[in-house]
Amino acid sequence: MKLSIIVPVYNEVDTIQNVLEKVQSVGLNKEIIIVDDGSTDGSREFLQKLNQTENLQIFFQPENQGKGAAIRKALPAVSGDVVVFQDADLEYDPQDYLRLIKPIIDDQADVVYGSRFKGEAPKRMLFFWHFAGNQFLTFLSNVFSNLNLSDMETCYKMFRADLIPKLNLKENRFGIEPEITAKFAKLKVRIYEIGISYYGRTYREGKKIGWKDGLRAVWCILRYNLWR
């Protein structure tokens, strides 16, 4: 079974090399699809120097459009059996792929979410209001999707690649998280959740999501759960 790892990159020159090394070290048959989303900090120049090998593809957006747009750019290039999203910072540990993919390999799950709020793996304690906002958005998403997730906004969403044509994703920014969750729920696929480690960043360290993204997430929860 081959894992396709989609890595959106926007101004992550301090972490991208480390992240790619960690991804490459995971003992799975894999391909890595990187989309630079208009970086201006040197990330783009670093990626341009990498050799695009058999398991590494790199795309360059002409300007910054958002995480969702980067993911949508990468999806047509997927050749694996399973897909996962990987942020280009150091908040998530690629070694967690091994546990996330097991329910899919065992044909128990079609989709597996990595929860930052479950399990005994290490988790950095950060902002209360980020936690509260995440819990509110997860609760609201659960109300309309009839799921019982603990972490709807998690980066680690792993799913069977044959679901890609059924998703028809639209969102350009972080709204892709509630959008894809709503669409998984409507497809009535088997969704599992597994606790993961989390090494969160502060805004000084490069965190990008803000309150405007939270408002957009509310709109996306309503739009993609209530309307076709």
C-alpha positions as CSV (number, residue, x, y, z in Angstrom):
1,M,0.0,0.0,0.0
2,K,1.4,3.4,-1.0
3,L,0.9,6.6,1.0
4,S,0.7,10.0,-0.7
5,I,1.8,12.8,1.6
6,I,0.6,16.3,0.6
7,V,2.7,19.1,2.0
8,P,1.5,22.7,1.6
9,V,4.3,25.2,2.2
10,Y,4.0,28.9,2.9
11,N,7.0,30.7,4.4
12,E,8.5,27.7,6.3
13,V,12.1,28.1,5.4
14,D,13.2,27.4,9.0
15,T,11.4,24.0,9.2
16,I,10.8,22.6,5.7
17,Q,14.1,20.7,5.4
18,N,13.6,19.1,8.8
19,V,10.0,18.2,8.1
20,L,11.0,16.5,4.7
21,E,13.7,14.5,6.4
22,K,11.2,13.3,9.0
23,V,8.7,12.4,6.4
24,Q,11.3,10.5,4.3
25,S,12.4,8.6,7.4
26,V,9.0,7.0,7.9
27,G,9.1,3.3,7.0
28,L,6.3,3.2,4.5
29,N,6.0,3.0,0.7
30,K,5.3,6.7,-0.1
31,E,5.3,9.6,-2.3
32,I,5.6,13.3,-1.3
33,I,3.8,16.0,-3.1
34,I,4.9,19.5,-2.1
35,V,3.0,22.7,-3.1
36,D,4.7,26.0,-2.4
37,D,1.9,28.5,-1.9
38,G,3.7,31.7,-3.0
39,S,6.4,31.7,-0.3
40,T,8.5,34.9,0.1
41,D,10.9,33.9,2.8
42,G,13.3,31.6,0.9
43,S,11.2,28.4,1.1
44,R,10.5,28.6,-2.6
45,E,14.2,28.9,-3.5
46,F,15.0,26.0,-1.2
47,L,12.5,23.8,-2.9
48,Q,13.6,24.8,-6.4
49,K,17.0,23.3,-5.5
50,L,15.6,19.9,-4.6
51,N,15.8,17.2,-7.2
52,Q,12.3,15.9,-8.1
53,T,12.8,12.2,-7.7
54,E,10.5,9.2,-8.2
55,N,8.8,9.8,-4.8
56,L,9.0,13.6,-4.7
57,Q,6.9,16.1,-6.8
58,I,7.0,19.8,-6.3
59,F,4.5,22.4,-7.5
60,F,4.7,26.2,-7.3
61,Q,1.6,28.4,-7.0
62,P,2.1,31.8,-8.7
63,E,0.9,33.6,-5.5
64,N,-0.3,32.8,-2.0
65,Q,-3.8,31.3,-2.2
66,G,-4.1,29.3,1.0
67,K,-3.8,25.8,2.4
68,G,-6.9,24.5,0.7
69,A,-5.8,25.8,-2.7
70,A,-2.4,24.0,-2.2
71,I,-4.1,20.8,-1.3
72,R,-6.5,21.0,-4.3
73,K,-3.4,21.6,-6.5
74,A,-1.8,18.4,-5.2
75,L,-4.7,16.0,-5.3
76,P,-4.7,15.4,-9.1
77,A,-1.0,14.3,-8.8
78,V,-1.8,11.6,-6.2
79,S,-0.8,8.1,-7.3
80,G,-1.0,6.3,-3.9
81,D,-3.7,4.3,-2.3
82,V,-4.0,6.5,0.8
83,V,-3.6,10.2,1.3
84,V,-2.5,12.3,4.3
85,F,-2.0,16.1,4.8
86,Q,1.3,17.2,6.4
87,D,1.9,20.8,7.5
88,A,5.4,22.1,6.7
89,D,6.1,23.2,10.3
90,L,7.1,20.9,13.2
91,E,3.8,20.7,15.0
92,Y,3.0,17.2,13.8
93,D,5.2,14.0,13.9
94,P,5.2,12.0,10.7
95,Q,6.0,8.8,12.7
96,D,2.3,8.9,13.6
97,Y,1.5,7.8,10.0
98,L,2.3,4.3,11.1
99,R,-0.6,4.2,13.6
100,L,-3.0,6.2,11.5
101,I,-2.7,4.0,8.5
102,K,-3.3,0.7,10.3
103,P,-7.1,0.8,10.5
104,I,-7.1,1.5,6.7
105,I,-4.7,-1.4,6.0
106,D,-6.9,-3.6,8.1
107,D,-10.0,-2.5,6.2
108,Q,-11.6,-1.1,9.3
109,A,-11.6,2.5,8.2
110,D,-11.9,4.6,5.1
111,V,-10.8,7.8,6.9
112,V,-8.6,8.3,10.0
113,Y,-8.3,11.6,11.9
114,G,-5.3,12.2,14.2
115,S,-6.6,13.8,17.4
116,R,-4.5,16.2,19.4
117,F,-6.8,15.8,22.4
118,K,-6.8,12.0,22.7
119,G,-4.2,9.4,23.8
120,E,-1.0,9.6,25.8
121,A,1.4,11.0,23.2
122,P,3.2,14.2,24.1
123,K,1.4,17.4,23.5
124,R,2.6,21.0,24.0
125,M,0.3,23.1,26.1
126,L,-0.5,26.5,24.5
127,F,-3.3,29.0,24.1
128,F,-6.6,28.4,26.0
129,W,-8.6,30.4,23.5
130,H,-7.3,28.4,20.6
131,F,-8.3,25.3,22.4
132,A,-11.8,26.7,23.2
133,G,-12.2,27.9,19.6
134,N,-11.2,24.4,18.3
135,Q,-13.6,22.7,20.7
136,F,-16.5,25.1,19.6
137,L,-15.8,24.5,15.9
138,T,-15.5,20.7,16.5
139,F,-18.8,20.7,18.5
140,L,-20.6,22.7,15.8
141,S,-19.3,20.5,13.1
142,N,-20.4,17.4,15.0
143,V,-23.9,18.9,15.5
144,F,-24.4,19.2,11.7
145,S,-22.4,16.2,10.5
146,N,-23.7,13.8,13.2
147,L,-20.1,12.7,14.0
148,N,-18.4,12.6,17.4
149,L,-14.9,13.8,16.6
150,S,-12.7,15.4,19.2
151,D,-10.5,17.3,16.8
152,M,-12.2,18.4,13.5
153,E,-9.5,21.0,12.8
154,T,-6.5,18.5,13.0
155,C,-4.0,18.6,10.1
156,Y,-3.7,14.8,10.1
157,K,-6.6,13.6,8.0
158,M,-5.8,10.3,6.3
159,F,-8.1,8.7,3.8
160,R,-8.4,6.3,0.9
161,A,-7.3,7.9,-2.4
162,D,-10.4,6.5,-4.2
163,L,-12.5,9.1,-2.3
164,I,-10.8,12.0,-4.0
165,P,-13.2,12.3,-7.0
166,K,-16.2,12.3,-4.7
167,L,-14.9,15.2,-2.5
168,N,-15.0,18.1,-5.1
169,L,-13.2,20.4,-2.7
170,K,-13.8,24.2,-3.0
171,E,-12.1,26.0,-0.1
172,N,-8.8,27.9,-0.6
173,R,-7.8,28.5,3.0
174,F,-8.3,26.7,6.3
175,G,-12.0,26.3,5.5
176,I,-10.9,23.1,3.8
177,E,-10.9,21.3,7.3
178,P,-14.7,21.7,8.0
179,E,-15.5,21.3,4.3
180,I,-13.7,17.9,3.9
181,T,-15.2,16.7,7.2
182,A,-18.7,17.6,6.1
183,K,-18.2,15.8,2.8
184,F,-16.8,12.6,4.5
185,A,-19.9,12.6,6.7
186,K,-22.2,12.9,3.7
187,L,-20.4,10.0,2.0
188,K,-21.2,7.8,5.0
189,V,-17.6,6.5,5.1
190,R,-16.0,4.7,8.1
191,I,-14.2,7.4,10.1
192,Y,-11.8,6.5,12.9
193,E,-9.9,8.8,15.3
194,I,-6.5,8.1,16.8
195,G,-4.5,10.2,19.4
196,I,-1.4,11.8,18.0
197,S,1.5,13.9,19.4
198,Y,1.4,17.6,19.0
199,Y,4.2,20.2,19.2
200,G,2.2,23.4,18.7
201,R,3.8,26.8,17.8
202,T,3.2,30.3,19.0
203,Y,2.6,33.1,16.5
204,R,6.2,34.3,17.1
205,E,7.3,30.8,16.0
206,G,5.2,31.0,12.8
207,K,1.6,29.9,13.6
208,K,-0.7,31.4,10.9
209,I,-4.3,30.6,11.6
210,G,-6.3,33.5,13.0
211,W,-9.8,34.6,14.1
212,K,-10.9,35.4,10.6
213,D,-10.3,31.7,9.7
214,G,-12.5,30.8,12.7
215,L,-15.4,32.8,11.3
216,R,-14.9,31.3,7.9
217,A,-14.9,27.8,9.5
218,V,-18.4,28.5,11.0
219,W,-19.7,29.5,7.6
220,C,-18.1,26.4,6.0
221,I,-19.7,24.1,8.6
222,L,-23.1,25.5,7.8
223,R,-22.6,25.6,4.0
224,Y,-21.2,22.2,3.4
225,N,-23.4,20.3,5.9
226,L,-26.7,22.0,5.1
227,W,-26.4,22.6,1.3
228,R,-25.2,20.5,-1.6
